[in-house]
Amino acid sequence: MSDGRQSLSADLSGKIRIEILAGQLKNGDKITEQAISERYGVSRTPVREALKNLEAEGLIMMIPNRGAFVTGLPVDDLRDLYTLRMVGEMQAIRWAAVRATKAEIEAIEESLDFMAFYTGRGDTKRLRAINAAFHKRIAAASHNRILIENLSHLRDYIRYAVHVPSGPEAGLTEILAEHRGIADAFKTGDPENAALAMRRHIENSLLRANI
């Protein structure tokens, strides 16, 4: 497969994945190559490859002589995603605690400052973006490419598949406190202390997701 075709099929996989995780394509819906091809203005070959990718991820099922059907993610799989993310985030911060550069530490602290500011305003839209940046910067400071890519993939799954209540009732001050705990533990340079703070945060995130 050429790089261009591989890139196109990967891009299509991502778009269809979001449709499934966000509930735009619901469990049991049939996906046809023709419909996807017409919607995104591409030939059927990259569509076919994208559907194979999504079948490997367990998001669709290919039934002989019938076609592709959305299977989505059951609740147990969503909980497992949080567990996998927790393990990955804990390892990332262990490595980051001893590998982070001065600039990376400052970038993490900057994210926390912005988080505190927008928590005071109750701006959940900006907080979602800042929260993502905070975790991405910790992952980047691990200096492990494979872990960074895997965590990014897991966060995307959770971001689109899990709908957490927003606003004051969501406990924004508690979420900020958890991130302060992570940053404080991270700055001590103690990998296990930092990992424990991260674990508490991800476990609480699962509780807030109510799944």
C-alpha positions in Angstrom: 0.0 0.0 0.0 1.4 3.4 -1.0 1.9 6.0 1.8 -0.7 8.3 0.3 -3.4 5.5 0.2 -2.4 4.4 3.7 -2.8 8.0 4.9 -6.2 8.3 3.3 -7.5 5.1 4.7 -6.2 6.1 8.2 -7.9 9.5 7.9 -11.2 7.8 6.9 -10.8 5.4 9.8 -10.5 8.3 12.1 -13.6 10.1 10.7 -15.8 7.0 10.8 -14.5 6.1 14.3 -15.6 9.5 15.6 -19.0 9.1 14.0 -19.4 5.7 15.9 -18.0 6.8 19.2 -20.0 10.1 19.2 -23.2 8.1 18.5 -23.8 9.6 15.0 -23.6 6.0 13.7 -25.5 3.8 16.2 -25.1 0.1 17.1 -26.7 -2.0 14.5 -26.5 0.6 11.7 -25.3 -0.7 8.4 -22.3 1.0 6.8 -22.0 0.7 3.0 -18.9 1.4 1.0 -20.9 3.4 -1.4 -22.4 5.7 1.3 -19.0 6.4 2.8 -17.4 6.9 -0.6 -20.0 9.5 -1.6 -20.0 11.2 1.8 -16.2 11.8 1.8 -15.7 12.0 -2.0 -13.2 9.1 -2.2 -13.0 5.8 -4.1 -14.1 2.6 -2.5 -10.6 1.2 -2.1 -9.6 3.4 0.9 -13.1 3.0 2.3 -12.7 -0.8 2.2 -9.3 -0.5 4.0 -10.8 1.9 6.6 -13.6 -0.6 7.4 -11.0 -3.4 7.9 -9.2 -1.1 10.3 -12.4 -0.5 12.3 -13.3 -4.1 12.3 -9.9 -4.9 13.8 -10.7 -2.3 16.5 -14.0 -4.0 17.2 -16.1 -1.0 16.3 -17.8 -2.7 13.3 -18.6 -6.3 12.3 -18.2 -7.6 8.7 -20.9 -10.2 8.0 -20.5 -12.2 4.8 -23.0 -11.4 2.2 -24.6 -8.7 4.4 -22.0 -6.0 4.8 -20.6 -4.0 7.7 -22.6 -3.2 10.8 -21.7 -0.9 13.8 -21.1 -2.7 17.0 -19.7 0.2 19.0 -18.2 -0.1 22.5 -20.0 -1.8 25.3 -19.8 -0.4 28.8 -17.2 -3.0 29.9 -15.0 -1.9 27.0 -15.3 1.7 28.1 -14.2 0.9 31.6 -11.3 -1.1 30.2 -10.3 1.9 28.2 -10.0 3.9 31.4 -7.9 1.2 33.0 -5.6 1.1 30.0 -5.3 4.9 30.0 -4.6 4.8 33.7 -1.7 2.3 33.3 -0.3 4.3 30.4 -0.6 7.7 32.1 1.0 6.3 35.3 4.0 5.0 33.3 4.2 8.3 31.3 4.5 10.4 34.5 7.0 8.0 36.0 9.3 8.6 33.0 8.4 12.2 32.8 9.4 12.8 36.5 13.0 11.9 35.7 13.2 12.8 32.0 11.4 16.1 31.7 13.4 19.1 30.6 13.1 22.5 32.3 11.0 23.8 29.3 8.6 20.8 29.6 8.2 21.3 33.3 7.3 25.0 32.7 4.8 24.0 30.0 3.0 21.7 32.4 2.9 24.4 35.0 1.6 26.8 32.4 -1.3 24.4 31.6 -2.1 24.3 35.3 -2.2 28.1 35.6 -4.6 28.3 32.7 -6.7 25.5 34.2 -7.0 27.5 37.5 -8.0 30.6 35.6 -10.7 29.0 33.6 -11.9 26.9 36.5 -12.7 30.3 38.2 -14.7 31.3 35.2 -16.5 27.9 34.9 -15.5 27.8 31.2 -15.8 24.0 30.6 -15.1 24.3 26.9 -11.7 25.8 27.4 -11.0 23.5 30.4 -11.5 20.4 28.2 -8.8 21.7 25.8 -6.4 22.7 28.6 -6.9 19.4 30.4 -6.0 17.6 27.2 -2.9 19.8 26.8 -1.9 19.1 30.4 -1.9 15.3 29.9 -0.3 15.5 26.4 2.6 17.6 27.9 3.2 15.0 30.6 3.1 12.2 28.0 5.5 14.2 25.8 7.9 14.6 28.7 8.1 10.8 29.0 10.1 10.9 25.7 8.6 7.6 24.7 7.1 7.8 21.2 5.1 4.5 21.3 3.5 5.4 24.7 2.7 8.9 23.5 0.9 7.6 20.4 -1.0 4.9 22.4 -2.2 7.4 25.0 -3.3 9.8 22.3 -5.4 7.1 20.7 -6.9 6.1 24.1 -7.8 9.7 24.9 -9.5 10.1 21.6 -11.6 7.0 22.2 -12.7 8.3 25.7 -13.2 11.9 24.5 -15.8 10.9 21.9 -17.3 7.8 23.6 -17.8 9.2 27.1 -20.1 12.2 27.8 -19.3 13.7 31.2 -21.6 16.3 32.6 -20.2 19.8 32.4 -20.7 22.9 34.6 -20.3 23.5 38.3 -22.1 20.2 39.1 -19.2 18.3 37.5 -16.9 19.3 40.4 -14.5 21.6 38.5 -12.7 22.6 41.7 -12.1 19.0 42.6 -10.7 18.3 39.1 -8.4 21.3 39.5 -7.2 20.0 42.9 -6.5 16.6 41.4 -4.3 18.2 38.7 -2.5 20.4 41.3 -1.8 17.1 43.1 -0.4 15.6 39.9 1.8 18.6 39.2 3.1 18.9 42.8 4.0 15.2 42.9 5.6 15.5 39.4 7.8 18.4 40.5 9.2 16.4 43.4 10.9 14.1 40.9 9.5 11.0 42.7 8.1 8.7 40.0 5.9 6.6 42.2 4.4 9.5 44.1 3.6 11.1 40.8 2.1 7.9 39.4 -0.1 7.6 42.5 -1.5 11.1 42.0 -2.2 10.3 38.4 -4.0 7.0 39.4 -6.3 8.9 41.8 -7.2 11.3 39.1 -8.0 8.7 36.4 -10.0 6.6 38.9 -12.0 9.7 39.9 -12.5 10.5 36.2 -14.1 7.1 35.7 -16.5 7.8 38.6 -17.4 11.2 37.1 -18.1 9.5 33.8 -20.7 7.3 35.5 -20.3 4.2 33.4 
